[in-house]
């Protein structure tokens, strides 16, 4: 009988040890998960800051400041308007040609969806709204970012303008075209 009680006691102790070790392992796993989500949160914040800094630079007509968010390397790529550019310098020149100083308008990124796809890689989906003097440009973009020693940088940008229905009118209107368009719609 004492032997049976000792066996039961040993079994209970082994069970207790396994429960405690399982609980400790689970707590450790949850702690690591929390630490990982803190890293994701910090990375997400850094990525969103990069994009907000780009907006601010654009809105003060600072193309070079806007380009700080891109990887300054000739392997960086930009796809948009039916073209594929390679290189930071080519992308900078495209922006300078397309948006001369003082005529860059007001940029707003919307619907931003950053997502980590690896320890040092992320993707951001979003839309842009660019109001220039007589033109509104809108569309969507996908950015691929890589985390470098100096922070997150855009290594690939694919930007697509919003498609407009054929009869929706012009997106670029000067005063004369705007009056003509208004007169046609009132007829």
C-alpha positions, 0 to 999 in steps of 0.5 A: 500500500505504501508502495502504491502511494509512493507510485501515485505520488511520483506520478503526481510529481511528474505530472506537476513538473510536466505542467509547469514546464509546459506552462513555462515553455508557453509563456516563453513562446508568448513572450517571444511572440510579443517581442516579435510583434514589437519589432513589427510595430517598430518597423511599421512605424519606421516605414510609415514615417518614411512615407510621411517624410516623402509626402512632406518633402514633396509638398515643399517642392523638394524632390531630392528630399522625396528621393531620400526614401528610395535606395540610392543604388542603380539596382533600384527600380521604378515601374509606371506609365508603361515604363520600367526604369532602373536606378536611383538617378534615372528615377530622380531625373524622371521626377525632375522632368515630370514635376518641375520645381514649383509645380509639384502640387500637393501629395497625399498618400492614402489607404496605406497597408504596410506588411512585413514579408521577411525580417528585412523586407516589407511591402506597402500597398496604397493610393496617392492623391496629387493635386496640381494647379490644373490637374488631379492625378490619382492612382495606386502603388505597390512599394517593396522596401528593404531594411538597411543599416540606415533604415528602410528604403524603397527598392522597387516602386510600381505606380499606376494612375487611376483609370478614367472612363472614356467619357469622364472628361479631361483630368487636366483643364485650363480655364477655357476647356473647363468652361467648354466642358461645363457648357457641354454638360449643361446642354 
